[in-house]
């Protein structure tokens, strides 16, 4: 009813009329690109086994045809992928290694006994140079230790792309997202703070608190989780409506109302009290 400003619920109201002047085709196209980028970024996170709640330092984004993204759209992408910075790039140079593997079924009958020498030469070849030659000339010439040269076609070898160890890469249809997976204690603390806020809100719900109830949090834990709770205390308190916050140094008591929880692999005991 707040949406319709009438007694009729929005669920039974008629659709409003279309304001053709409000349609922005360029913005819709840019949001379509942004959704592709976010989808690939989440796929890269999944492949690297990194939860979305774990913040990352940066995302390197490749959009086809060198198209950019508006600053406001970049911020949406940044928030959706939970990265500190989004950098737009024009190619994957320096982010991807290429391994060149012979297609034995195609190449074997042509090179015959020279296949071991060809395979060794391909293993030592610069994969990026092989890929570039196929893209520009459609052929690549390789020299064997014997001094012979062999002219290769793109159907005779397989150029496989692998991301560098510190990046998680996902690419499709000219789009690519490379996530910097290097984590330091600052990023780990922030990720734990987000996970802790989620667990505390789960406990609020399980305890039957109303959504606006203020609570007092007492938590017993150690190590990096304790550091995260202290470092991000103000933010976590705001997320769970905590007006009291204690982290005693003593061991947790075995008492009613004290819940044992796991926060991303770290053990903690928590007591929530309604204020």
C-alpha positions as CSV (number, residue, x, y, z in Angstrom):
1,X,0.0,0.0,0.0
2,X,2.9,2.3,0.6
3,X,3.9,1.8,-3.0
4,X,0.5,2.4,-4.5
5,X,-0.4,5.2,-2.0
6,X,-3.9,3.8,-1.9
7,X,-5.8,1.2,0.0
8,X,-5.2,-1.3,-2.8
9,X,-2.2,-3.6,-2.5
10,X,0.5,-3.3,-5.1
11,X,-0.1,-7.0,-5.9
12,X,-3.5,-6.4,-7.3
13,X,-2.9,-2.9,-8.8
14,X,-2.9,-2.4,-12.6
15,X,0.5,-2.0,-14.3
16,X,1.4,1.7,-14.7
17,X,1.5,3.3,-18.1
18,X,4.8,3.2,-20.0
19,X,6.9,6.4,-20.1
20,X,8.7,6.0,-23.4
21,X,11.0,9.0,-22.6
22,X,12.4,7.1,-19.6
23,X,13.8,4.3,-21.7
24,X,17.6,4.6,-22.1
25,X,18.8,2.0,-24.6
26,X,22.5,2.9,-24.0
27,X,22.1,2.3,-20.3
28,X,20.3,-1.0,-20.8
29,X,23.1,-2.2,-23.1
30,X,25.7,-1.2,-20.6
31,X,23.8,-3.0,-17.8
32,X,23.7,-6.1,-20.0
33,X,27.5,-5.9,-20.3
34,X,27.8,-5.4,-16.5
35,X,25.7,-8.5,-15.9
36,X,27.9,-10.5,-18.1
37,X,30.9,-9.2,-16.2
38,X,29.4,-10.0,-12.8
39,X,28.4,-13.5,-13.9
40,X,31.9,-14.3,-15.1
41,X,33.4,-12.8,-11.9
42,X,31.1,-15.0,-9.7
43,X,32.1,-18.0,-11.8
44,X,35.8,-17.2,-11.2
45,X,35.2,-16.9,-7.5
46,X,33.4,-20.3,-7.5
47,X,36.2,-22.0,-9.4
48,X,38.7,-20.5,-6.9
49,X,36.5,-21.6,-4.0
50,X,36.3,-18.0,-2.7
51,X,33.1,-17.0,-1.0
52,X,31.5,-13.7,-2.1
53,X,31.8,-12.5,1.5
54,X,35.5,-12.6,1.2
55,X,36.7,-9.3,-0.2
56,X,39.4,-9.3,-2.9
57,X,41.9,-6.6,-3.8
58,X,40.9,-6.1,-7.5
59,X,39.1,-7.4,-10.6
60,X,40.6,-6.9,-14.0
61,X,37.8,-6.7,-16.6
62,X,37.9,-7.1,-20.4
63,X,34.9,-6.0,-22.4
64,X,34.7,-6.8,-26.2
65,X,35.6,-4.1,-28.7
66,X,37.3,-2.0,-26.1
67,X,34.0,-0.7,-24.7
68,X,34.2,1.0,-21.3
69,X,31.8,1.1,-18.5
70,X,30.3,4.2,-16.8
71,X,31.8,5.0,-13.4
72,X,28.4,4.3,-11.7
73,X,28.2,0.9,-13.5
74,X,31.7,0.1,-12.4
75,X,30.7,0.7,-8.8
76,X,27.8,-1.7,-9.2
77,X,30.2,-4.3,-10.5
78,X,32.6,-3.6,-7.7
79,X,29.9,-4.1,-5.1
80,X,28.5,-7.2,-6.7
81,X,31.9,-8.9,-6.9
82,X,33.0,-7.6,-3.5
83,X,36.4,-6.2,-4.8
84,X,38.2,-3.1,-3.7
85,X,39.0,-2.0,-7.3
86,X,37.8,-2.7,-10.8
87,X,40.3,-2.1,-13.6
88,X,39.3,-2.2,-17.2
89,X,41.9,-3.8,-19.5
90,X,42.2,-4.1,-23.3
91,X,43.8,-7.6,-23.4
92,X,44.8,-10.6,-21.2
93,X,48.6,-10.1,-21.8
94,X,50.5,-11.0,-18.7
95,X,47.4,-12.6,-17.0
96,X,47.3,-15.8,-19.0
97,X,49.9,-18.5,-19.8
98,X,49.4,-20.6,-22.9
99,X,50.4,-24.3,-23.2
100,X,50.9,-25.7,-26.7
101,X,49.9,-29.4,-27.2
102,X,50.1,-31.3,-30.5
103,X,47.0,-32.8,-32.0
104,X,48.5,-36.2,-32.6
105,X,45.7,-37.4,-34.8
106,X,46.2,-34.5,-37.2
107,X,49.9,-33.9,-36.9
108,X,51.3,-37.4,-36.4
109,X,50.6,-38.8,-39.9
110,X,52.3,-35.7,-41.5
111,X,55.5,-35.4,-39.3
112,X,55.9,-39.2,-38.7
113,X,59.1,-40.0,-36.8
114,X,59.8,-36.3,-36.1
115,X,56.8,-36.2,-33.7
116,X,58.9,-36.5,-30.5
117,X,61.1,-33.6,-31.7
118,X,58.0,-31.5,-32.6
119,X,56.4,-32.2,-29.3
120,X,59.6,-31.1,-27.4
121,X,59.8,-27.9,-29.5
122,X,56.1,-27.1,-28.9
123,X,56.6,-27.6,-25.1
124,X,59.4,-25.0,-25.2
125,X,57.5,-22.6,-27.5
126,X,56.0,-19.3,-26.4
127,X,52.3,-20.1,-26.3
128,X,51.3,-16.5,-26.6
129,X,53.5,-16.2,-29.7
130,X,51.9,-19.3,-31.2
131,X,48.4,-18.0,-30.5
132,X,49.3,-14.6,-32.0
133,X,50.7,-16.2,-35.1
134,X,47.5,-18.2,-35.6
135,X,45.4,-15.1,-35.1
136,X,47.3,-12.9,-37.6
137,X,48.8,-15.3,-40.2
138,X,46.9,-18.5,-39.6
139,X,50.1,-20.5,-39.5
140,X,53.1,-21.0,-37.1
141,X,56.5,-22.2,-38.1
142,X,58.5,-24.1,-35.5
143,X,62.2,-25.0,-35.7
144,X,63.5,-28.4,-34.5
145,X,66.9,-29.1,-32.9
146,X,67.9,-30.8,-36.1
147,X,67.5,-27.5,-37.9
148,X,64.4,-28.6,-39.8
149,X,61.3,-26.3,-39.7
150,X,57.7,-27.5,-39.5
151,X,54.8,-25.3,-40.6
152,X,51.8,-25.8,-38.3
153,X,48.1,-25.0,-38.8
154,X,45.7,-24.1,-36.0
155,X,44.0,-27.5,-36.3
156,X,47.2,-29.4,-35.7
157,X,47.9,-28.0,-32.2
158,X,45.8,-27.1,-29.2
159,X,46.7,-23.8,-27.5
160,X,45.4,-24.0,-24.0
161,X,45.0,-21.0,-21.8
162,X,45.7,-21.2,-18.0
163,X,45.5,-18.3,-15.6
164,X,48.4,-17.3,-13.4
165,X,48.4,-18.8,-9.9
166,X,47.5,-15.5,-8.3
167,X,44.5,-14.9,-10.6
168,X,41.1,-16.7,-11.0
169,X,40.1,-16.2,-14.6
170,X,36.8,-16.7,-16.4
171,X,36.1,-15.7,-20.0
172,X,33.4,-16.1,-22.5
173,X,32.5,-14.5,-25.8
174,X,35.1,-11.8,-25.7
175,X,34.4,-11.0,-22.0
176,X,36.9,-11.9,-19.3
177,X,37.3,-11.3,-15.6
178,X,40.5,-12.0,-13.7
179,X,40.2,-11.8,-9.9
180,X,43.3,-11.1,-7.8
181,X,43.1,-14.0,-5.3
182,X,46.0,-12.8,-3.1
183,X,44.7,-12.5,0.4
184,X,46.3,-10.7,3.3
185,X,45.1,-10.4,7.0
186,X,43.3,-7.2,6.3
187,X,41.1,-8.9,3.6
188,X,40.7,-12.0,5.7
189,X,39.5,-9.9,8.7
190,X,37.0,-8.1,6.6
191,X,35.7,-11.4,5.2
192,X,35.4,-12.9,8.7
193,X,33.5,-9.8,9.8
194,X,30.9,-10.3,7.1
195,X,30.6,-14.0,7.9
196,X,30.3,-13.2,11.6
197,X,27.5,-10.6,11.0
198,X,25.6,-13.3,9.0
199,X,26.0,-15.8,11.9
200,X,24.8,-13.2,14.5
201,X,21.8,-12.4,12.4
202,X,21.0,-16.1,12.1
203,X,21.2,-16.4,15.9
204,X,18.9,-13.3,16.3
205,X,16.3,-15.1,14.1
206,X,16.7,-18.4,15.9
207,X,16.3,-16.6,19.2
208,X,13.0,-15.2,18.1
209,X,14.0,-11.5,18.3
210,X,12.0,-8.9,16.4
211,X,13.7,-7.2,13.5
212,X,14.1,-3.9,15.4
213,X,15.2,-5.4,18.7
214,X,18.5,-4.1,20.1
215,X,20.8,-6.7,21.5
216,X,23.9,-7.2,23.6
217,X,26.6,-9.5,22.2
218,X,29.1,-11.4,24.3
219,X,31.5,-13.5,22.2
220,X,34.4,-15.7,23.3
221,X,36.9,-16.5,20.5
222,X,40.6,-16.3,19.7
223,X,43.0,-15.6,16.8
224,X,42.0,-13.9,13.6
225,X,38.3,-14.1,14.3
226,X,38.8,-12.1,17.6
227,X,41.0,-9.6,15.6
228,X,38.2,-9.3,13.0
229,X,35.5,-8.8,15.7
230,X,37.5,-6.0,17.4
231,X,38.7,-4.4,14.2
232,X,35.2,-4.2,12.6
233,X,33.2,-4.0,15.8
234,X,31.4,-0.8,14.9
235,X,30.3,-2.1,11.4
236,X,29.2,-5.5,12.8
237,X,27.3,-3.9,15.6
238,X,25.4,-1.8,13.1
239,X,24.5,-4.9,11.0
240,X,23.1,-6.8,14.0
241,X,21.7,-3.8,16.0
242,X,24.1,-4.4,18.9
243,X,24.3,-1.7,21.5
244,X,26.4,-3.7,23.8
245,X,29.6,-5.6,22.6
246,X,32.0,-7.7,24.8
247,X,34.9,-10.0,23.9
248,X,36.1,-11.4,27.2
249,X,39.6,-12.9,27.3
250,X,38.4,-15.8,29.5
251,X,37.2,-19.1,28.2
252,X,33.5,-19.4,27.3
253,X,31.3,-20.7,30.1
254,X,29.0,-23.7,29.7
255,X,25.8,-21.8,30.5
256,X,22.3,-21.5,29.1
257,X,22.1,-19.0,26.2
258,X,25.7,-19.5,25.1
259,X,25.7,-20.9,21.6
260,X,28.8,-22.6,20.0
261,X,29.1,-21.7,16.4
262,X,31.6,-22.0,13.5
263,X,32.5,-18.9,11.6
264,X,34.3,-19.8,8.4
265,X,36.4,-22.5,10.2
266,X,36.9,-20.5,13.4
267,X,35.2,-21.6,16.6
268,X,33.3,-19.1,18.8
269,X,30.8,-19.1,21.6
270,X,28.2,-16.3,21.5
271,X,25.5,-15.1,23.9
272,X,22.8,-12.7,22.6
273,X,20.7,-10.8,25.1
274,X,17.8,-8.5,24.2
275,X,18.2,-5.0,25.5
